[in-house]
Amino acid sequence: MKTFEYTIKDELGIHARPAGILVKAIAKKTSDIKIKKAGDTREVNAKSIMGMMSLALLNGEEILVDAEGADEAEAVAAIEEFLVS
């Protein structure tokens, strides 16, 4: 399992447009990819636009990304690249 922690720096958070771009970037990954807010027990499938939107991720919130599967390293790297750039 690969894990990545990130504090959202985008002023608008992760709203519909960036969530859609992120989902599209990882859609073909075979790993199980979950995202949750730090301190929250609810986690969502990162490949689901509705799941991502339900988190209502705002600027300054910390998220935890977990990927497990054959391409977990590539999946986490793709998410990290998306969030950091």
C-alpha positions in Angstrom: 0.0 0.0 0.0 1.2 3.5 -0.9 0.1 6.5 1.1 0.3 10.2 0.4 -0.7 13.2 2.7 -1.3 16.6 1.3 -2.7 20.0 2.5 -4.9 21.6 -0.1 -3.3 24.9 -1.3 -5.7 25.9 -4.0 -7.7 28.9 -2.9 -10.9 27.4 -4.1 -10.2 23.9 -2.8 -11.0 20.9 -4.9 -14.3 21.8 -6.5 -16.0 20.2 -9.6 -13.5 21.0 -12.3 -10.3 19.9 -10.5 -12.0 16.9 -9.1 -13.1 15.9 -12.6 -9.5 16.3 -13.9 -8.1 14.3 -11.0 -10.7 11.5 -11.6 -9.8 11.4 -15.3 -6.1 11.3 -14.6 -6.4 8.2 -12.5 -9.4 6.4 -14.0 -7.3 3.8 -15.9 -5.3 2.9 -12.8 -6.1 -0.7 -11.6 -5.3 0.0 -8.0 -8.0 0.7 -5.4 -7.5 4.4 -4.6 -9.2 6.0 -1.6 -9.1 9.7 -0.4 -10.3 11.0 2.9 -10.0 14.2 5.0 -7.6 13.9 7.9 -9.6 13.2 11.1 -12.6 11.9 9.2 -13.5 8.2 9.1 -15.3 8.5 5.7 -13.2 7.7 2.7 -14.3 7.8 -0.9 -13.2 6.1 -4.1 -10.9 8.6 -5.8 -12.1 7.4 -9.2 -15.6 8.6 -8.4 -16.5 12.3 -9.2 -19.5 12.1 -6.9 -17.4 10.7 -4.1 -14.7 13.3 -4.6 -17.4 16.1 -4.6 -19.0 14.7 -1.4 -15.8 15.4 0.5 -16.1 19.2 -0.1 -12.4 19.6 0.1 -11.4 23.2 1.0 -8.2 25.2 1.1 -6.1 24.3 4.1 -7.6 20.9 4.7 -5.3 17.9 4.9 -6.2 14.8 2.8 -4.9 11.3 3.0 -4.6 9.2 -0.2 -4.2 5.4 0.0 -3.6 3.2 -3.1 -3.3 -0.5 -3.1 -2.7 -2.7 -6.2 -0.4 -3.5 -9.0 0.1 0.2 -10.0 -0.2 1.8 -6.6 3.1 3.7 -6.9 2.1 5.2 -10.3 -1.4 6.0 -9.0 0.0 7.9 -6.0 2.6 9.7 -8.1 -0.2 10.8 -10.5 -2.3 12.2 -7.7 0.7 13.9 -6.1 1.8 15.5 -9.4 -1.8 16.7 -10.0 -2.1 18.3 -6.5 1.3 19.8 -6.3 1.3 21.4 -9.8 
